[in-house]
Amino acid sequence: MKATIWHNPKCGTSRNTLAILQEREGVDVTVVEYLKTPPSRDKLAQLFADAGMSPAEGLRMRGTDAAERGLPDADADTVLDAMVAEPILIERPLVETDKGVRLCRPKETVEEIL
C-alpha cells in the first residue's frame, strides 16, 4: 500500500503518525514536507474532499493568525487561497492512501486508512 503524508518534522503528532506508517509492514511511505513543498490548490481541495471535510476544518489555528483573519468563517475558496499562499495554515498531518484521506489528529486516526 502506498501512503503519502504531508508532514512537518517539528510537529510531534506528525512525527508520531509518520512512525506508525513506517512501522507498518507493506506500507510504502512518501513524505512531503508541506512547508517546503506545499500541495497545489487543486491537491488541497481534493485532499479535503476525500477526507470529507471543508477547507476551514483543515485550518491550523494554533500558532497562526487564521482566527484574526476570519478564515474559520470564510468560504472554501478563500481558505484554500490562504493555505496556498501560507502553507503554515494547513493543519497536519494529512495522510492519503488508496483507502482515503485523514487529518491524523490524533495520530491513531491513520489506522482508519491502513
All heavy atoms as an XYZ file, in Angstrom:
873
protein
N       0.844     -1.183      0.000
C       0.000      0.000      0.000
C       0.886      1.243      0.000
O       1.864      1.309      0.722
C      -0.893      0.009      1.247
C      -1.545      1.349      1.500
S      -2.507      1.440      3.022
C      -3.852      0.371      2.593
N       0.489      2.217     -0.805
C       1.197      3.496     -0.831
C       0.501      4.463      0.113
O      -0.725      4.474      0.208
C       1.221      4.071     -2.237
C       2.068      3.268     -3.197
C       2.089      3.927     -4.566
C       2.852      3.056     -5.530
N       4.170      3.557     -5.800
N       1.310      5.267      0.808
C       0.787      6.300      1.694
C       1.620      7.561      1.493
O       2.846      7.483      1.379
C       0.853      5.864      3.145
N       0.936      8.691      1.447
C       1.620      9.981      1.388
C       1.223     10.755      2.627
O       0.040     10.846      2.960
C       1.222     10.768      0.120
O       1.561      9.988     -1.026
C       1.955     12.100      0.057
N       2.228     11.285      3.306
C       1.981     12.117      4.484
C       2.490     13.518      4.210
O       3.615     13.694      3.755
C       2.626     11.522      5.759
C       2.345     12.411      6.984
C       4.113     11.274      5.571
C       2.764     11.803      8.317
N       1.604     14.504      4.434
C       2.007     15.902      4.376
C       2.447     16.226      5.793
O       1.635     16.322      6.709
C       0.861     16.789      3.876
C       0.779     16.702      2.397
C       1.369     17.540      1.494
C       0.145     15.691      1.622
N       1.136     17.105      0.222
C       0.391     15.975      0.259
C      -0.591     14.547      1.926
C      -0.084     15.184     -0.772
C      -1.059     13.754      0.910
C      -0.815     14.077     -0.428
N       3.758     16.375      5.954
C       4.448     16.264      7.232
C       5.171     17.552      7.607
O       5.708     18.247      6.739
C       5.460     15.114      7.071
C       6.358     14.867      8.226
N       5.909     14.513      9.461
C       7.714     14.907      8.316
C       6.945     14.317     10.272
N       8.050     14.569      9.595
N       5.184     17.833      8.894
C       6.031     18.875      9.464
C       6.886     18.204     10.529
O       6.364     17.776     11.566
C       5.191     19.994     10.080
C       6.039     21.109     10.649
O       7.240     20.967     10.874
N       5.415     22.246     10.894
N       8.207     18.076     10.287
C       9.061     17.372     11.233
C       9.153     18.025     12.608
O       9.569     17.382     13.568
C      10.428     17.336     10.540
C      10.381     18.362      9.478
C       8.936     18.541      9.114
N       8.720     19.280     12.735
C       8.735     19.956     14.037
C       7.519     19.610     14.886
O       7.459     19.967     16.058
C       8.821     21.465     13.847
C      10.132     21.911     13.237
C      10.171     23.413     13.087
C      11.499     23.835     12.456
N      11.555     25.281     12.254
N       6.541     18.929     14.295
C       5.278     18.615     14.969
C       5.313     17.195     15.529
O       5.533     16.233     14.792
C       4.135     18.759     13.963
S       2.533     18.187     14.579
N       5.083     17.051     16.820
C       5.086     15.736     17.459
C       4.026     14.805     16.904
O       4.290     13.623     16.683
N       2.822     15.305     16.681
C       1.759     14.455     16.135
C       2.133     13.971     14.739
O       1.914     12.805     14.396
C       0.425     15.213     16.102
O       0.095     15.635     17.418
C      -0.700     14.346     15.558
N       2.717     14.843     13.953
C       3.138     14.467     12.605
C       4.253     13.415     12.666
O       4.220     12.420     11.935
C       3.601     15.712     11.847
O       3.713     15.467     10.475
N       5.227     13.616     13.542
C       6.312     12.631     13.691
C       5.773     11.283     14.154
O       6.189     10.232     13.669
C       7.369     13.132     14.681
C       8.222     14.263     14.156
C       9.430     14.529     15.051
N       9.102     14.678     16.456
C       8.787     15.822     17.054
N       8.749     16.952     16.357
N       8.519     15.857     18.343
N       4.834     11.294     15.092
C       4.264     10.041     15.604
C       3.428      9.327     14.545
O       3.449      8.098     14.458
C       3.423     10.311     16.853
C       4.265     10.722     18.037
O       5.435     10.357     18.141
N       3.693     11.492     18.935
N       2.699     10.086     13.739
C       1.925      9.494     12.647
C       2.864      8.878     11.617
O       2.634      7.755     11.135
C       1.007     10.539     12.000
O       0.146     11.095     13.003
C       0.174      9.926     10.885
N       3.923      9.576     11.289
C       4.914      9.041     10.350
C       5.521      7.750     10.886
O       5.695      6.785     10.133
C       6.007     10.081     10.088
C       7.145      9.641      9.174
C       6.635      9.196      7.814
C       8.174     10.754      9.040
N       5.789      7.693     12.175
C       6.346      6.474     12.772
C       5.388      5.297     12.608
O       5.817      4.179     12.302
C       6.669      6.710     14.245
N       4.088      5.534     12.796
C       3.098      4.468     12.604
C       3.174      3.963     11.168
O       3.177      2.750     10.924
C       1.675      4.962     12.939
C       1.529      5.219     14.437
C       0.620      3.952     12.459
C       0.246      5.959     14.816
N       3.236      4.879     10.220
C       3.295      4.486      8.808
C       4.568      3.698      8.504
O       4.530      2.683      7.801
C       3.228      5.729      7.915
C       1.903      6.474      7.895
C       2.066      7.834      7.225
C       0.828      5.650      7.206
N       5.689      4.150      9.031
C       6.970      3.495      8.741
C       7.081      2.123      9.396
O       7.771      1.250      8.873
C       8.132      4.390      9.188
C       8.263      5.624      8.320
C       9.278      6.618      8.838
O       9.500      6.758     10.038
N       9.917      7.329      7.914
N       6.414      1.935     10.508
C       6.476      0.657     11.223
C       5.525     -0.382     10.644
O       5.666     -1.577     10.909
C       6.163      0.872     12.708
C       7.255      1.652     13.422
C       6.832      2.161     14.789
O       5.696      1.863     15.231
O       7.649      2.867     15.415
N       4.552      0.047      9.850
C       3.548     -0.854      9.303
C       4.123     -1.621      8.126
O       4.626     -1.038      7.176
C       2.323     -0.051      8.870
C       1.165     -0.878      8.326
C       0.558     -1.837      9.347
N       0.021     -1.179     10.485
C      -1.270     -0.909     10.672
N      -2.153     -1.262      9.775
N      -1.656     -0.305     11.760
N       4.043     -2.953      8.183
C       4.515     -3.812      7.091
C       3.729     -3.512      5.822
O       2.517     -3.333      5.857
C       4.304     -5.287      7.456
C       5.212     -5.791      8.552
C       6.449     -6.481      8.011
O       6.430     -6.950      6.864
O       7.435     -6.534      8.760
N       4.427     -3.451      4.711
C       3.780     -3.310      3.420
C       3.334     -1.908      3.056
O       2.649     -1.735      2.050
N       3.710     -0.911      3.867
C       3.333      0.459      3.553
C       4.543      1.184      2.971
O       5.589      1.266      3.599
C       2.803      1.217      4.796
C       2.510      2.677      4.456
C       1.549      0.546      5.337
N       4.376      1.671      1.759
C       5.408      2.436      1.071
C       5.074      3.915      1.281
O       4.092      4.414      0.731
C       5.404      2.080     -0.419
C       6.385      2.879     -1.243
O       7.366      3.404     -0.679
O       6.160      2.995     -2.463
N       5.883      4.593      2.111
C       5.560      5.956      2.543
C       6.317      6.999      1.725
O       7.532      6.906      1.569
C       5.906      6.146      4.038
C       5.500      7.544      4.497
C       5.253      5.096      4.899
N       5.566      7.970      1.245
C       6.148      9.166      0.643
C       5.934     10.303      1.631
O       4.798     10.546      2.065
C       5.465      9.508     -0.695
O       5.654      8.422     -1.595
C       6.039     10.781     -1.298
N       7.012     10.967      1.993
C       6.946     12.078      2.943
C       7.085     13.389      2.177
O       8.054     13.584      1.447
C       8.062     11.970      4.005
C       8.005     13.160      4.961
C       7.959     10.651      4.764
N       6.098     14.247      2.347
C       6.134     15.570      1.728
C       6.180     16.591      2.867
O       5.223     16.707      3.629
C       4.894     15.831      0.845
C       4.955     17.239      0.255
C       4.763     14.774     -0.233
N       7.294     17.286      2.989
C       7.378     18.366      3.970
C       6.642     19.562      3.363
O       7.191     20.303      2.569
C       8.825     18.686      4.310
C       9.482     17.611      5.144
C      10.837     18.026      5.680
O      11.021     19.223      6.010
O      11.708     17.144      5.763
N       5.392     19.702      3.748
C       4.496     20.616      3.052
C       4.863     22.084      3.227
O       4.438     22.919      2.432
C       3.043     20.372      3.454
C       2.728     20.816      4.858
C       2.222     22.080      5.103
C       2.951     19.976      5.942
C       1.946     22.496      6.383
C       2.684     20.378      7.222
C       2.179     21.646      7.438
O       1.927     22.057      8.714
N       5.684     22.419      4.220
C       6.123     23.807      4.335
C       7.179     24.127      3.279
O       7.313     25.273      2.857
C       6.662     24.092      5.736
C       5.627     24.018      6.859
C       6.291     24.236      8.211
C       4.491     25.012      6.642
N       7.924     23.102      2.857
C       8.943     23.268      1.810
C       8.351     23.020      0.425
O       8.740     23.649     -0.550
C      10.103     22.296      2.035
C      10.913     22.580      3.272
C      12.023     21.559      3.410
C      12.828     21.785      4.669
N      13.865     20.752      4.847
N       7.444     22.044      0.336
C       6.818     21.664     -0.929
C       5.307     21.610     -0.719
O       4.735     20.539     -0.505
C       7.349     20.282     -1.392
O       8.759     20.284     -1.365
C       6.858     19.950     -2.790
N       4.655     22.772     -0.744
C       3.222     22.795     -0.471
C       2.412     22.120     -1.566
O       2.803     22.143     -2.735
C       2.881     24.282     -0.405
C       4.141     25.037     -0.548
C       5.213     24.099     -0.978
N       1.292     21.528     -1.189
C       0.397     20.976     -2.207
C      -0.222     22.109     -3.021
O      -0.375     23.231     -2.531
C      -0.666     20.230     -1.390
C      -0.615     20.831     -0.029
C       0.774     21.356      0.166
N      -0.587     21.789     -4.247
C      -1.282     22.776     -5.082
C      -2.676     23.028     -4.515
O      -3.193     22.260     -3.698
C      -1.392     22.261     -6.514
O      -2.293     21.161     -6.564
N      -3.293     24.058     -5.002
C      -4.656     24.376     -4.580
C      -5.595     23.227     -4.936
O      -6.438     22.824     -4.132
C      -5.101     25.669     -5.260
C      -6.409     26.204     -4.761
C      -6.756     27.487     -5.541
N      -7.863     28.197     -4.963
C      -9.130     27.794     -5.014
N      -9.451     26.668     -5.613
N     -10.091     28.513     -4.467
N      -5.442     22.681     -6.148
C      -6.284     21.559     -6.565
C      -6.054     20.337     -5.685
O      -7.009     19.635     -5.325
C      -6.031     21.196     -8.025
C      -6.600     22.222     -8.999
O      -7.447     23.050     -8.588
O      -6.193     22.196    -10.173
N      -4.800     20.073     -5.342
C      -4.499     18.917     -4.495
C      -5.097     19.111     -3.108
O      -5.686     18.173     -2.550
C      -2.984     18.688     -4.402
C      -2.616     17.445     -3.604
C      -3.136     16.185     -4.268
C      -2.731     14.945     -3.517
N      -3.250     13.715     -4.151
N      -4.973     20.307     -2.555
C      -5.581     20.581     -1.247
C      -7.087     20.369     -1.287
O      -7.654     19.739     -0.394
C      -5.298     22.022     -0.825
C      -4.087     22.289      0.020
C      -3.942     23.785      0.261
C      -4.124     21.532      1.320
N      -7.730     20.896     -2.303
C      -9.188     20.740     -2.431
C      -9.547     19.265     -2.507
O     -10.512     18.820     -1.867
C      -9.693     21.489     -3.660
N      -8.780     18.494     -3.259
C      -9.026     17.051     -3.385
C      -8.813     16.331     -2.049
O      -9.617     15.480     -1.652
C      -8.105     16.460     -4.452
C      -8.183     14.947     -4.599
C      -6.932     14.253     -4.060
O      -5.836     14.558     -4.501
N      -7.105     13.334     -3.141
N      -7.740     16.688     -1.331
C      -7.469     16.051     -0.035
C      -8.613     16.296      0.938
O      -9.092     15.358      1.593
C      -6.157     16.569      0.557
C      -4.881     16.119     -0.129
C      -3.683     16.908      0.381
C      -4.661     14.621      0.071
N      -9.067     17.544      1.038
C     -10.158     17.840      1.963
C     -11.451     17.153      1.533
O     -12.178     16.609      2.373
C     -10.353     19.347      2.119
C      -9.215     20.018      2.844
C      -8.619     21.142      2.328
C      -8.730     19.509      4.040
C      -7.567     21.765      2.985
C      -7.677     20.106      4.707
C      -7.088     21.247      4.178
N     -11.748     17.158      0.246
C     -12.951     16.478     -0.242
C     -12.889     14.991      0.079
O     -13.868     14.411      0.571
C     -13.106     16.700     -1.746
N     -11.734     14.368     -0.175
C     -11.590     12.934      0.088
C     -11.637     12.617      1.577
O     -12.001     11.500      1.969
C     -10.299     12.396     -0.525
C     -10.348     12.351     -2.047
O     -11.430     12.607     -2.634
O      -9.301     12.065     -2.655
N     -11.263     13.578      2.401
C     -11.326     13.391      3.857
C     -12.721     13.686      4.398
O     -12.993     13.454      5.582
C     -10.299     14.288      4.547
N     -13.601     14.216      3.536
C     -14.958     14.539      3.976
C     -15.000     15.757      4.876
O     -15.838     15.841      5.772
N     -14.093     16.696      4.638
C     -14.049     17.887      5.485
C     -13.925     19.136      4.620
O     -13.490     19.063      3.468
C     -12.888     17.789      6.486
C     -11.519     17.619      5.859
S     -10.222     17.148      7.035
C     -10.169     18.532      8.096
N     -14.309     20.234      5.191
C     -14.176     21.504      4.483
C     -12.758     22.037      4.668
O     -12.078     21.669      5.641
C     -15.176     22.520      5.041
O     -14.785     22.911      6.349
N     -12.315     22.908      3.775
C     -11.016     23.527      3.999
C     -10.920     24.228      5.361
O      -9.882     24.159      6.024
C     -10.894     24.515      2.835
C     -11.662     23.855      1.736
C     -12.848     23.244      2.447
N     -11.998     24.870      5.797
C     -11.975     25.538      7.104
C     -11.716     24.549      8.238
O     -11.057     24.883      9.230
C     -13.280     26.295      7.336
N     -12.205     23.308      8.085
C     -11.951     22.287      9.110
C     -10.496     21.826      9.092
O     -10.032     21.229     10.054
C     -12.874     21.088      8.902
C     -14.323     21.399      9.183
C     -15.249     20.274      8.774
O     -15.141     19.794      7.621
O     -16.092     19.890      9.610
N      -9.800     22.112      8.008
C      -8.392     21.754      7.891
C      -7.445     22.895      8.195
O      -6.245     22.796      7.925
N      -7.969     23.976      8.757
C      -7.133     25.119      9.113
C      -6.348     24.857     10.383
O      -6.886     24.345     11.368
C      -8.007     26.350      9.377
C      -8.296     27.290      8.247
C      -9.335     28.315      8.685
C      -7.047     27.968      7.729
N      -5.097     25.246     10.368
C      -4.299     25.211     11.587
C      -4.566     26.520     12.320
O      -4.294     27.604     11.808
C      -2.818     25.082     11.279
C      -1.981     25.142     12.556
C      -0.841     24.152     12.519
N      -0.077     24.195     13.744
C      -0.265     23.389     14.773
N      -1.193     22.446     14.716
N       0.477     23.478     15.850
N      -5.104     26.418     13.508
C      -5.444     27.602     14.287
C      -4.298     27.979     15.227
O      -3.972     29.156     15.362
C      -6.725     27.352     15.088
C      -7.936     27.001     14.228
S      -8.359     28.261     13.023
C      -8.869     29.571     14.116
N      -3.724     26.964     15.843
C      -2.673     27.206     16.833
C      -1.413     27.740     16.141
O      -0.939     27.161     15.167
C      -2.368     25.898     17.564
C      -1.591     26.080     18.825
C      -1.631     24.815     19.630
N      -0.278     24.556     20.103
C       0.201     23.389     20.418
N      -0.556     22.325     20.291
N       1.419     23.255     20.856
N      -0.895     28.857     16.650
C       0.332     29.413     16.117
C       0.168     30.139     14.790
O       1.160     30.409     14.115
N      -1.075     30.426     14.400
C      -1.321     31.159     13.150
C      -2.267     32.327     13.436
O      -2.834     32.433     14.532
C      -1.960     30.268     12.066
O      -3.327     30.011     12.401
C      -1.196     28.966     11.873
N      -2.449     33.157     12.434
C      -3.385     34.278     12.559
C      -4.711     33.989     11.852
O      -5.445     34.906     11.491
C      -2.755     35.560     12.024
C      -2.447     35.510     10.537
O      -2.547     34.415      9.928
O      -2.104     36.562      9.981
N      -5.021     32.695     11.684
C      -6.232     32.302     10.953
C      -7.495     32.900     11.567
O      -8.371     33.395     10.838
C      -6.341     30.784     10.881
N      -7.609     32.864     12.887
C      -8.811     33.394     13.537
C      -8.923     34.901     13.342
O     -10.002     35.408     13.013
C      -8.806     33.047     15.020
N      -7.812     35.606     13.513
C      -7.822     37.062     13.363
C      -8.193     37.471     11.936
O      -8.797     38.523     11.737
C      -6.444     37.654     13.715
C      -6.063     37.551     15.182
C      -5.476     36.203     15.577
O      -5.335     35.301     14.714
O      -5.167     36.022     16.762
N      -7.867     36.641     10.988
C      -8.174     36.928      9.582
C      -9.580     36.486      9.184
O     -10.002     36.672      8.051
C      -7.146     36.236      8.687
C      -5.774     36.851      8.831
C      -4.677     36.030      8.233
N      -4.861     35.778      6.813
C      -4.010     35.057      6.093
N      -2.923     34.544      6.634
N      -4.240     34.854      4.817
N     -10.305     35.865     10.116
C     -11.666     35.432      9.840
C     -11.737     34.181      8.976
O     -12.800     33.854      8.437
N     -10.635     33.453      8.854
C     -10.616     32.291      7.964
C     -11.537     31.148      8.402
O     -12.093     30.465      7.540
C      -9.179     31.793      7.784
C      -8.291     32.736      6.983
C      -6.842     32.248      6.988
C      -8.799     32.901      5.564
N     -11.745     30.907      9.701
C     -12.656     29.816     10.064
C     -14.075     29.990      9.524
O     -14.787     29.014      9.312
C     -12.644     29.821     11.596
C     -11.336     30.426     11.956
C     -11.088     31.470     10.880
N     -14.481     31.229      9.279
C     -15.828     31.512      8.778
C     -15.846     31.863      7.298
O     -16.904     32.181      6.745
C     -16.450     32.663      9.583
C     -16.559     32.311     11.058
O     -16.932     31.165     11.364
O     -16.250     33.186     11.892
N     -14.674     31.807      6.664
C     -14.570     32.190      5.251
C     -15.029     31.045      4.350
O     -15.100     29.882      4.766
C     -13.134     32.566      4.927
N     -15.317     31.392      3.091
C     -15.718     30.362      2.128
C     -14.496     29.509      1.746
O     -13.348     29.891      1.987
C     -16.357     30.994      0.893
C     -15.391     31.884      0.144
O     -14.532     31.365     -0.588
O     -15.492     33.123      0.299
N     -14.768     28.366      1.155
C     -13.727     27.398      0.832
C     -12.648     27.986     -0.075
O     -11.454     27.741      0.135
C     -14.345     26.156      0.189
N     -13.036     28.768     -1.063
C     -12.054     29.352     -1.977
C     -11.081     30.271     -1.246
O      -9.875     30.242     -1.494
C     -12.751     30.113     -3.103
C     -13.409     29.190     -4.116
O     -12.926     28.048     -4.279
O     -14.406     29.597     -4.734
N     -11.602     31.080     -0.343
C     -10.757     31.999      0.420
C      -9.777     31.232      1.295
O      -8.587     31.569      1.376
C     -11.622     32.940      1.279
O     -12.486     33.681      0.409
C     -10.780     33.886      2.116
N     -10.258     30.182      1.936
C      -9.401     29.375      2.804
C      -8.323     28.673      1.985
O      -7.138     28.681      2.352
C     -10.234     28.359      3.623
C      -9.321     27.413      4.411
C     -11.195     29.083      4.557
N      -8.702     28.075      0.878
C      -7.712     27.401      0.028
C      -6.664     28.381     -0.484
O      -5.463     28.066     -0.481
C      -8.402     26.694     -1.140
C      -9.197     25.449     -0.784
C     -10.029     24.996     -1.980
C      -8.287     24.325     -0.299
N      -7.091     29.566     -0.914
C      -6.146     30.580     -1.388
C      -5.158     30.956     -0.282
O      -3.956     31.102     -0.534
C      -6.871     31.829     -1.888
C      -7.628     31.602     -3.192
O      -7.336     30.600     -3.897
O      -8.522     32.425     -3.498
N      -5.662     31.112      0.935
C      -4.791     31.463      2.066
C      -3.799     30.340      2.363
O      -2.615     30.592      2.630
C      -5.638     31.773      3.303
N      -4.268     29.095      2.300
C      -3.384     27.950      2.568
C      -2.283     27.826      1.518
O      -1.141     27.497      1.853
C      -4.193     26.658      2.620
C      -5.056     26.513      3.837
S      -6.058     25.010      3.697
C      -6.659     24.857      5.362
N      -2.634     28.079      0.269
C      -1.632     28.011     -0.799
C      -0.592     29.118     -0.605
O       0.605     28.888     -0.763
C      -2.303     28.093     -2.185
C      -1.279     28.292     -3.290
C      -3.110     26.822     -2.442
N      -1.045     30.310     -0.234
C      -0.138     31.434     -0.023
C       0.725     31.238      1.222
O       1.889     31.640      1.245
C      -0.930     32.738      0.079
N       0.146     30.613      2.251
C       0.843     30.420      3.526
C       0.571     29.002      4.029
O      -0.372     28.776      4.792
C       0.355     31.438      4.548
C       0.642     32.875      4.161
C       0.045     33.851      5.149
O       0.456     33.802      6.327
O      -0.834     34.629      4.742
N       1.387     28.031      3.625
C       1.145     26.630      3.975
C       1.120     26.338      5.480
O       0.567     25.321      5.895
C       2.293     25.883      3.300
C       2.811     26.796      2.253
C       2.514     28.180      2.710
N       1.646     27.240      6.299
C       1.588     27.044      7.749
C       0.133     26.967      8.224
O      -0.158     26.423      9.290
C       2.356     28.162      8.502
C       2.589     27.790      9.966
C       1.656     29.496      8.388
C       3.529     26.652     10.188
N      -0.799     27.467      7.400
C      -2.220     27.439      7.751
C      -2.845     26.054      7.572
O      -3.977     25.836      7.989
C      -2.992     28.463      6.914
C      -2.679     29.930      7.206
C      -3.290     30.827      6.140
C      -3.171     30.313      8.598
N      -2.122     25.117      6.963
C      -2.640     23.760      6.758
C      -2.390     22.944      8.018
O      -1.251     22.794      8.467
C      -1.947     23.080      5.554
C      -2.107     23.917      4.282
C      -2.494     21.659      5.364
C      -1.213     23.470      3.131
N      -3.462     22.414      8.602
C      -3.304     21.539      9.765
C      -2.631     20.253      9.321
O      -2.823     19.774      8.210
C      -4.666     21.252     10.403
C      -4.593     20.457     11.687
C      -3.858     21.167     12.811
O      -2.612     21.115     12.830
O      -4.537     21.747     13.671
N      -1.855     19.691     10.184
C      -1.094     18.481      9.863
C      -1.257     17.442     10.940
O      -1.656     17.779     12.052
C       0.387     18.828      9.684
C       1.171     19.109     10.985
C       1.159     20.510     11.370
N       1.928     20.808     12.568
C       2.420     21.985     12.781
N       2.280     22.948     11.913
N       3.043     22.235     13.909
N      -0.948     16.219     10.573
C      -0.560     15.699      9.268
C      -1.769     15.182      8.491
O      -2.653     14.545      9.044
C       0.375     14.543      9.616
C      -0.205     14.000     10.902
C      -0.746     15.205     11.631
N      -1.774     15.456      7.221
C      -2.736     14.841      6.303
C      -2.079     13.600      5.725
O      -0.906     13.638      5.345
C      -3.097     15.794      5.172
C      -4.085     16.908      5.501
C      -4.057     17.983      4.431
C      -5.490     16.350      5.644
N      -2.805     12.499      5.693
C      -2.288     11.246      5.129
C      -3.279     10.747      4.091
O      -4.487     10.720      4.337
C      -2.071     10.166      6.217
C      -1.600      8.860      5.589
C      -1.072     10.649      7.263
N      -2.734     10.347      2.938
C      -3.543      9.826      1.842
C      -3.066      8.427      1.492
O      -1.872      8.193      1.322
C      -3.396     10.735      0.623
C      -4.191     10.288     -0.581
C      -4.034     11.245     -1.759
O      -2.941     11.808     -1.956
O      -5.028     11.402     -2.479
N      -4.011      7.484      1.421
C      -3.748      6.136      0.917
C      -4.842      5.823     -0.099
O      -5.754      6.630     -0.303
C      -3.769      5.063      2.029
O      -5.125      4.859      2.465
C      -2.893      5.434      3.217
N      -4.784      4.627     -0.680
C      -5.852      4.258     -1.617
C      -7.178      4.004     -0.902
O      -8.212      3.859     -1.541
C      -5.445      3.077     -2.490
C      -5.038      1.853     -1.698
O      -4.979      1.915     -0.449
O      -4.773      0.816     -2.322
N      -7.161      4.004      0.433
C      -8.395      3.839      1.209
C      -9.002      5.166      1.646
O     -10.061      5.178      2.264
C      -8.126      2.970      2.440
C      -7.790      1.538      2.093
C      -7.641      0.713      3.353
C      -7.336     -0.732      3.042
N      -7.203     -1.525      4.273
N      -8.316      6.265      1.346
C      -8.865      7.564      1.702
C      -7.832      8.523      2.241
O      -6.632      8.280      2.192
N      -8.350      9.623      2.780
C      -7.522     10.684      3.354
C      -8.034     10.967      4.762
O      -9.247     10.975      5.000
C      -7.606     11.973      2.509
C      -6.824     13.112      3.154
C      -7.117     11.724      1.091
N      -7.092     11.201      5.662
C      -7.459     11.591      7.019
C      -6.527     12.687      7.504
O      -5.330     12.675      7.196
C      -7.357     10.418      8.015
C      -8.329      9.301      7.789
C      -9.761      9.720      8.075
N     -10.688      8.628      7.897
C     -11.239      8.267      6.748
N     -10.935      8.908      5.639
N     -12.087      7.271      6.670
N      -7.087     13.608      8.291
C      -6.298     14.523      9.094
C      -6.028     13.752     10.374
O      -6.961     13.438     11.122
C      -7.063     15.816      9.370
C      -6.373     16.814     10.288
C      -5.016     17.239      9.727
C      -7.264     18.025     10.507
N      -4.794     13.383     10.587
C      -4.452     12.410     11.637
C      -4.168     13.087     12.975
O      -3.063     13.061     13.502
C      -3.294     11.544     11.171
S      -3.751     10.554      9.740
N      -5.211     13.683     13.507
C      -5.191     14.242     14.848
C      -6.393     13.660     15.563
O      -7.500     14.067     15.222
C      -5.266     15.766     14.809
C      -4.086     16.383     14.061
C      -4.059     17.888     14.177
N      -3.518     18.357     15.433
C      -2.217     18.410     15.709
N      -1.341     17.997     14.850
N      -1.808     18.877     16.858
N      -6.242     12.729     16.440
C      -4.991     12.180     16.955
C      -4.326     11.233     15.944
O      -4.946     10.807     14.968
C      -5.412     11.431     18.210
C      -6.820     11.018     17.940
C      -7.420     12.127     17.077
N      -3.086     10.875     16.239
C      -2.271     10.069     15.324
C      -2.908      8.735     14.973
O      -2.750      8.234     13.873
C      -0.867      9.854     15.907
C      -0.840      8.992     17.168
C       0.531      8.876     17.749
C       0.600      7.966     18.921
N       0.044      8.450     20.150
N      -3.679      8.166     15.890
C      -4.307      6.861     15.664
C      -5.334      6.890     14.531
O      -5.714      5.840     14.012
C      -4.981      6.356     16.957
C      -4.026      6.081     18.088
C      -3.638      7.311     18.893
O      -4.225      8.399     18.706
O      -2.711      7.195     19.710
N      -5.773      8.067     14.145
C      -6.736      8.212     13.060
C      -6.204      7.585     11.774
O      -6.969      7.122     10.937
C      -7.081      9.687     12.846
O      -7.525     10.241     14.086
C      -8.171      9.875     11.793
N      -4.880      7.543     11.636
C      -4.266      6.970     10.423
C      -4.682      5.499     10.237
O      -4.751      5.013      9.107
C      -2.736      7.142     10.427
C      -2.052      6.173     11.393
C      -2.177      6.993      9.020
N      -4.976      4.807     11.323
C      -5.352      3.395     11.247
C      -6.599      3.180     10.376
O      -6.766      2.121      9.774
C      -5.585      2.816     12.647
C      -4.390      2.853     13.557
C      -3.286      1.884     13.194
O      -3.520      0.971     12.381
O      -2.168      2.034     13.722
N      -7.465      4.204     10.292
C      -8.698      4.082      9.505
C      -8.434      3.890      8.016
O      -9.306      3.382      7.298
C      -9.558      5.332      9.694
C     -10.052      5.545     11.106
C     -10.771      6.863     11.289
O     -11.033      7.583     10.277
O     -11.084      7.193     12.447
N      -7.264      4.290      7.547
C      -6.982      4.207      6.104
C      -5.805      3.291      5.797
O      -5.247      3.337      4.705
C      -6.775      5.618      5.496
C      -5.696      6.400      6.231
C      -8.102      6.370      5.457
C      -5.303      7.697      5.558
N      -5.460      2.445      6.739
C      -4.375      1.469      6.504
C      -4.961      0.077      6.316
O      -6.050     -0.218      6.663
C      -3.382      1.470      7.671
C      -2.562      2.751      7.809
C      -1.643      2.659      9.008
C      -1.759      3.031      6.554
